[in-house]
Amino acid sequence: LKKQKTAKETISSHDTTPDNADFGTEELSKAESILDYIMPTTDAYNTYVNAFTRTANEVNTKSPLAAEKVLRKMTAFHNDGLLDIQPDQRSYIHVMRAWGKVKRKNSGERAEWWLRNMWSEFEETGNTNVKPNVGAYLAVMEAYFHQSNAAKLESLLLELLEYENSGEDATLHANTAAFTFIIRGWLKHEDACTESDMGVGCDNALKWLDRLIDREEKGLPYASTSPELFTGIIKGGKTSAMSIHTTRVSKKVFKTVLEAFTEFRASRHIIEPNAYAWVLQVGLKALSSPTDSGGRTKLKDTYQKPALTTDSLIWTKGWTAEESKKMTMEVFGDWPLPKSWSRNVKRAGDLPSRVDMRRTRVQPEDWHVTRTEAEGLSQ
């Protein structure tokens, strides 16, 4: 009882929780009142901090400040001798994610400040519970992603790669999510850049995608590509090329788009028909000069038929429109089916899956256009 009384006095002396009227809901107020009557523990307060993270958004922009106050309160408890409570990795990550969700102009900088705080505390105390892991870096990258700060995203990814190469800590590695942030970050940069900077975002996105492809082919853990990464670059290049009138910049973007498409063709993924159409759009725009008539003809012969027919090599070998229709009739019968047709399906394995339609990696001689030919088209 004496210990509980001391704990309640300590809680009262450090009661800096934000006013509920400004920072939360009625549920948060009730949670706060419950915490006043229990022994403070790390798990309990982490749950409380996470509540502010979950309520953070572009309207409720004060949630990160509330989360920060709770984090400081946890530190004060520990410094006053309450050893059952101390901020850990989760505590810091909740605060950093709250900053990312409100999407303020200083969200990235504030989240990174807490990341550097984690490193400082770890180096001073040796407490491994506060040593940053990949989740902490991803929380900061999310904040910078919303700010469209590709340079900062690149800096953080390079930092992760440096720790990974050192081999000192297996929890610090560059995973697929980190590469996805930098690729999408450069694509956001492409959407917002000026004409003089056109194509830089797609080009940098492709460079980082190439590195992710290399890691996947080497069988490194936490490395996997997705179709959206390839199509994102192709579509981003199409948007840039079609937004300007000069062909000089279009040719630069076209070269990047062709390379991304060529690597898409060589990947394990099924190519979306839209990808062919986007390549055609960029190519016809870039090769609109009378001197490019030969390139235009070659481009149409290479990409137009696959874009318009589903009997092409877009699909796994042997998978044609006729086979698709036949299988659909055998499995589903006449369309349309009611929206509730799968309601009584109990096993996930009974639901339709595209697992049998995954492409195998094709050889260079099977490509619609080789890398060398792609460079020839863009010149």
C-alpha positions as CSV (number, residue, x, y, z in Angstrom):
1,L,0.0,0.0,0.0
2,K,2.9,2.3,0.8
3,K,4.4,1.6,-2.6
4,Q,1.1,2.4,-4.3
5,K,0.7,5.6,-2.4
6,T,4.2,6.7,-3.4
7,A,3.4,5.9,-7.1
8,K,0.2,7.9,-7.0
9,E,2.1,10.9,-5.5
10,T,4.7,10.6,-8.3
11,I,2.0,10.4,-10.9
12,S,0.4,13.5,-9.6
13,S,3.7,15.5,-9.6
14,H,4.2,14.7,-13.3
15,D,0.7,15.0,-14.5
16,T,1.4,16.8,-17.8
17,T,-1.1,15.0,-20.0
18,P,-2.7,17.4,-22.5
19,D,-6.2,18.7,-21.9
20,N,-8.8,16.3,-23.4
21,A,-10.7,19.2,-24.9
22,D,-7.8,20.0,-27.2
23,F,-6.1,16.6,-27.8
24,G,-8.5,13.7,-27.7
25,T,-11.8,12.0,-27.4
26,E,-13.8,11.0,-24.4
27,E,-12.2,7.5,-24.5
28,L,-8.7,9.1,-24.1
29,S,-10.0,11.0,-21.1
30,K,-11.2,7.8,-19.6
31,A,-7.9,6.0,-20.3
32,E,-6.1,8.8,-18.6
33,S,-8.2,8.5,-15.5
34,I,-7.6,4.8,-15.3
35,L,-3.8,5.3,-15.5
36,D,-4.0,7.5,-12.4
37,Y,-5.1,4.5,-10.3
38,I,-2.7,1.8,-11.5
39,M,1.0,1.2,-11.2
40,P,2.6,2.8,-14.3
41,T,4.1,0.3,-16.6
42,T,5.7,0.6,-20.0
43,D,3.0,-1.5,-21.7
44,A,0.2,0.6,-20.2
45,Y,1.6,3.9,-21.3
46,N,2.6,2.6,-24.7
47,T,-1.0,1.8,-25.3
48,Y,-1.9,5.3,-24.2
49,V,0.7,6.9,-26.6
50,N,-0.6,4.7,-29.4
51,A,-4.1,6.1,-28.9
52,F,-2.8,9.5,-29.8
53,T,-1.0,8.0,-32.8
54,R,-4.2,6.4,-34.0
55,T,-6.2,9.7,-33.7
56,A,-3.5,11.8,-35.4
57,N,-4.5,13.1,-38.9
58,E,-4.4,16.3,-41.0
59,V,-7.2,17.8,-38.9
60,N,-6.2,16.6,-35.4
61,T,-2.6,18.0,-35.7
62,K,-2.0,18.3,-31.9
63,S,-1.9,14.6,-31.4
64,P,1.9,14.3,-31.9
65,L,2.4,17.0,-29.2
66,A,0.2,15.0,-26.8
67,A,2.1,11.8,-27.6
68,E,5.4,13.6,-26.9
69,K,4.2,14.8,-23.5
70,V,3.2,11.2,-22.5
71,L,6.7,10.0,-23.6
72,R,8.4,12.6,-21.5
73,K,6.1,11.7,-18.6
74,M,7.3,8.0,-18.9
75,T,10.9,9.2,-18.7
76,A,10.2,11.3,-15.6
77,F,8.6,8.3,-13.9
78,H,11.7,6.2,-14.5
79,N,14.0,9.0,-13.3
80,D,12.0,9.2,-10.1
81,G,12.7,5.5,-9.4
82,L,9.7,3.8,-10.9
83,L,11.6,1.0,-12.7
84,D,8.6,-0.7,-14.2
85,I,8.2,2.1,-16.7
86,Q,10.6,3.4,-19.3
87,P,10.2,4.5,-22.9
88,D,11.2,1.7,-25.4
89,Q,11.3,1.4,-29.1
90,R,7.6,1.2,-29.4
91,S,7.1,4.4,-27.4
92,Y,9.4,6.4,-29.8
93,I,7.9,4.8,-32.9
94,H,4.4,5.7,-31.8
95,V,5.4,9.3,-31.5
96,M,7.2,9.4,-34.8
97,R,4.3,7.8,-36.6
98,A,2.0,10.4,-35.1
99,W,4.1,13.1,-36.7
100,G,4.0,11.3,-40.0
101,K,0.2,11.1,-40.0
102,V,-0.5,14.8,-39.4
103,K,1.6,15.7,-42.5
104,R,2.8,19.0,-41.2
105,K,5.6,20.9,-42.9
106,N,8.0,20.0,-40.0
107,S,6.7,16.4,-39.5
108,G,9.8,14.8,-41.0
109,E,12.3,16.9,-39.1
110,R,10.4,16.3,-35.8
111,A,10.3,12.6,-36.4
112,E,14.0,12.5,-37.2
113,W,14.7,14.5,-34.1
114,W,13.2,11.7,-32.0
115,L,15.2,9.1,-34.0
116,R,18.4,10.9,-33.2
117,N,17.2,11.0,-29.5
118,M,17.0,7.2,-29.5
119,W,20.5,6.9,-30.8
120,S,21.8,9.4,-28.2
121,E,20.1,7.6,-25.3
122,F,21.4,4.2,-26.5
123,E,24.9,5.4,-26.8
124,E,24.8,7.1,-23.4
125,T,23.1,4.3,-21.4
126,G,23.6,1.1,-23.5
127,N,19.9,0.4,-23.1
128,T,19.1,-1.9,-26.1
129,N,15.4,-1.3,-25.6
130,V,15.7,2.2,-27.1
131,K,18.2,1.3,-29.9
132,P,16.5,2.2,-33.2
133,N,15.4,-0.6,-35.4
134,V,14.1,-0.6,-39.0
135,G,10.6,0.2,-37.7
136,A,11.9,3.5,-36.3
137,Y,13.5,4.4,-39.6
138,L,10.4,3.6,-41.5
139,A,8.3,5.8,-39.3
140,V,10.6,8.8,-40.1
141,M,10.6,7.8,-43.8
142,E,6.8,7.9,-43.8
143,A,6.9,11.4,-42.5
144,Y,9.4,12.6,-45.1
145,F,7.4,10.8,-47.8
146,H,4.3,12.8,-47.1
147,Q,6.5,15.9,-47.4
148,S,7.8,14.7,-50.8
149,N,11.3,15.0,-49.5
150,A,13.1,12.4,-51.7
151,A,16.6,13.6,-50.7
152,K,15.9,12.9,-47.0
153,L,14.4,9.5,-47.9
154,E,17.5,8.6,-49.8
155,S,19.7,9.7,-47.0
156,L,17.9,7.5,-44.5
157,L,17.9,4.5,-46.8
158,L,21.7,4.9,-47.3
159,E,22.1,5.0,-43.6
160,L,20.2,1.8,-43.2
161,L,22.3,0.2,-46.0
162,E,25.4,1.3,-44.1
163,Y,24.3,-0.4,-40.9
164,E,23.3,-3.5,-42.9
165,N,26.7,-3.8,-44.5
166,S,28.4,-3.4,-41.2
167,G,26.6,-6.6,-40.0
168,E,26.6,-5.3,-36.4
169,D,22.8,-5.5,-35.9
170,A,20.4,-7.8,-37.8
171,T,17.5,-5.5,-36.9
172,L,18.9,-2.7,-39.0
173,H,18.5,-3.6,-42.6
174,A,17.0,-2.0,-45.7
175,N,13.8,-3.9,-46.4
176,T,11.2,-3.8,-49.2
177,A,9.2,-1.0,-47.4
178,A,12.3,1.2,-47.2
179,F,13.0,0.8,-50.9
180,T,9.3,1.4,-51.7
181,F,9.4,4.7,-49.8
182,I,12.3,6.0,-51.8
183,I,11.0,4.8,-55.2
184,R,7.5,6.3,-54.5
185,G,9.2,9.4,-53.1
186,W,11.1,10.1,-56.3
187,L,7.9,9.5,-58.3
188,K,6.1,12.2,-56.1
189,H,9.1,14.4,-56.9
190,E,8.5,13.8,-60.6
191,D,4.8,14.8,-60.2
192,A,5.8,18.2,-58.6
193,C,9.0,19.1,-60.5
194,T,9.4,21.8,-63.1
195,E,10.1,21.2,-66.8
196,S,13.8,21.7,-66.4
197,D,13.8,18.9,-63.8
198,M,11.5,16.6,-65.7
199,G,12.5,13.0,-65.8
200,V,14.9,13.2,-62.8
201,G,12.3,11.6,-60.5
202,C,11.6,8.6,-62.7
203,D,15.3,8.1,-63.4
204,N,16.2,8.0,-59.7
205,A,13.2,5.8,-59.0
206,L,14.4,3.3,-61.6
207,K,17.9,3.3,-60.1
208,W,16.6,2.3,-56.7
209,L,14.3,-0.3,-58.3
210,D,17.3,-1.8,-60.0
211,R,19.0,-2.1,-56.6
212,L,15.9,-3.8,-55.2
213,I,15.8,-6.2,-58.2
214,D,19.5,-7.1,-57.6
215,R,18.8,-7.8,-53.9
216,E,15.8,-10.0,-54.8
217,E,17.8,-12.0,-57.4
218,K,20.5,-12.6,-54.8
219,G,17.9,-14.0,-52.5
220,L,18.5,-11.5,-49.7
221,P,15.8,-11.4,-47.0
222,Y,13.3,-8.6,-46.9
223,A,13.8,-7.9,-50.6
224,S,10.8,-8.3,-53.0
225,T,9.6,-6.3,-56.0
226,S,6.0,-5.8,-56.9
227,P,4.2,-4.9,-60.2
228,E,3.2,-1.5,-58.8
229,L,6.8,-0.4,-58.6
230,F,7.4,-1.0,-62.3
231,T,4.0,0.4,-63.4
232,G,4.5,3.4,-61.1
233,I,7.7,4.4,-63.0
234,I,6.1,3.8,-66.4
235,K,2.9,5.7,-65.6
236,G,4.9,8.5,-63.9
237,G,7.0,8.9,-67.1
238,K,3.9,8.9,-69.2
239,T,2.3,11.7,-67.1
240,S,5.5,13.8,-67.3
241,A,6.0,13.3,-71.1
242,M,2.4,14.2,-71.9
243,S,2.4,17.3,-69.8
244,I,5.0,19.2,-71.9
245,H,5.2,20.1,-75.6
246,T,8.9,19.7,-76.3
247,T,10.2,16.3,-77.5
248,R,13.7,16.8,-76.0
249,V,12.5,16.1,-72.5
250,S,10.1,13.5,-73.8
251,K,13.0,11.5,-75.3
252,K,14.8,11.5,-71.9
253,V,11.7,10.2,-70.1
254,F,11.1,7.7,-72.9
255,K,14.5,6.1,-72.4
256,T,13.7,5.6,-68.7
257,V,10.2,4.3,-69.4
258,L,11.6,1.8,-72.0
259,E,14.2,0.5,-69.5
260,A,11.6,0.1,-66.8
261,F,9.3,-1.7,-69.1
262,T,12.1,-4.0,-70.3
263,E,12.9,-5.0,-66.7
264,F,9.2,-5.4,-66.1
265,R,9.1,-7.9,-69.0
266,A,12.0,-9.8,-67.5
267,S,10.6,-10.0,-64.0
268,R,8.4,-12.7,-62.5
269,H,5.4,-10.5,-62.6
270,I,2.5,-10.5,-65.1
271,I,2.5,-7.3,-67.2
272,E,-0.6,-5.2,-67.1
273,P,-1.9,-4.3,-70.6
274,N,-1.9,-0.6,-69.6
275,A,1.9,-0.7,-69.4
276,Y,2.0,-1.3,-73.2
277,A,-0.4,1.6,-73.8
278,W,1.7,4.0,-71.6
279,V,4.9,3.0,-73.4
280,L,3.2,3.7,-76.7
281,Q,1.9,7.1,-75.6
282,V,5.4,8.2,-74.4
283,G,7.1,6.8,-77.4
284,L,4.8,8.4,-80.0
285,K,5.1,11.7,-78.2
286,A,8.9,11.5,-78.0
287,L,9.3,10.3,-81.6
288,S,6.9,12.9,-83.1
289,S,9.6,14.5,-85.3
290,P,9.6,13.7,-89.0
291,T,13.2,12.4,-88.6
292,D,11.9,9.8,-86.1
293,S,9.5,8.0,-88.6
294,G,11.6,4.8,-88.5
295,G,11.5,4.7,-84.7
296,R,7.8,5.3,-84.7
297,T,7.2,2.4,-87.1
298,K,9.4,0.1,-85.0
299,L,7.7,1.2,-81.8
300,K,4.2,0.5,-83.2
301,D,5.2,-3.0,-84.5
302,T,6.8,-3.8,-81.1
303,Y,4.1,-2.6,-78.7
304,Q,0.8,-2.0,-80.4
305,K,-0.3,-5.6,-81.0
306,P,0.6,-6.8,-77.5
307,A,-1.3,-3.7,-76.2
308,L,-4.5,-4.6,-78.1
309,T,-4.6,-8.4,-77.9
310,T,-4.6,-10.7,-74.9
311,D,-3.3,-13.6,-77.0
312,S,0.2,-12.1,-76.7
313,L,3.0,-13.0,-74.4
314,I,1.6,-10.7,-71.7
315,W,0.4,-13.9,-70.0
316,T,2.0,-17.1,-69.0
317,K,2.9,-19.2,-72.0
318,G,-0.2,-21.0,-73.3
319,W,-2.6,-18.8,-71.4
320,T,-4.8,-17.2,-74.0
321,A,-8.1,-15.3,-74.0
322,E,-9.9,-18.5,-75.1
323,E,-8.4,-20.5,-72.3
324,S,-9.3,-17.7,-69.8
325,K,-13.0,-17.7,-71.0
326,K,-13.2,-21.5,-70.9
327,M,-11.9,-21.7,-67.4
328,T,-14.2,-18.8,-66.3
329,M,-17.3,-20.6,-67.6
330,E,-16.2,-23.9,-66.0
331,V,-15.7,-22.3,-62.6
332,F,-18.3,-19.5,-62.4
333,G,-20.9,-20.3,-65.1
334,D,-22.9,-17.4,-66.5
335,W,-22.1,-13.9,-65.3
336,P,-23.0,-11.7,-63.5
337,L,-22.8,-13.6,-60.2
338,P,-24.4,-12.1,-57.1
339,K,-22.2,-10.1,-54.8
340,S,-22.8,-12.6,-52.1
341,W,-21.6,-15.6,-54.1
342,S,-18.5,-16.2,-51.8
343,R,-20.4,-15.8,-48.6
344,N,-20.5,-19.5,-47.8
345,V,-16.9,-20.2,-48.9
346,K,-15.2,-21.3,-45.6
347,R,-11.7,-22.1,-46.8
348,A,-9.5,-19.5,-48.3
349,G,-8.1,-22.1,-50.7
350,D,-11.4,-22.4,-52.4
351,L,-11.4,-18.8,-53.5
352,P,-10.1,-18.0,-57.0
353,S,-6.3,-17.3,-57.1
354,R,-3.9,-16.0,-59.7
355,V,-1.1,-18.2,-58.2
356,D,-1.1,-20.5,-61.3
357,M,-0.8,-17.5,-63.6
358,R,2.6,-16.1,-62.4
359,R,5.1,-15.6,-65.1
360,T,8.4,-17.4,-65.1
361,R,11.4,-15.2,-65.8
362,V,11.9,-15.0,-69.6
363,Q,15.2,-15.0,-71.4
364,P,16.5,-11.9,-73.2
365,E,15.8,-13.4,-76.6
366,D,12.1,-13.6,-75.6
367,W,11.7,-9.9,-74.8
368,H,9.6,-7.8,-77.1
369,V,12.6,-5.4,-77.2
370,T,16.0,-5.9,-75.8
371,R,17.9,-3.3,-73.8
372,T,20.1,-2.4,-76.8
373,E,17.0,-2.0,-79.0
374,A,15.4,0.1,-76.4
375,E,18.3,2.5,-76.3
376,G,18.2,2.6,-80.1
377,L,14.5,3.6,-80.1
378,S,15.1,6.4,-77.6
379,Q,18.0,8.0,-79.6
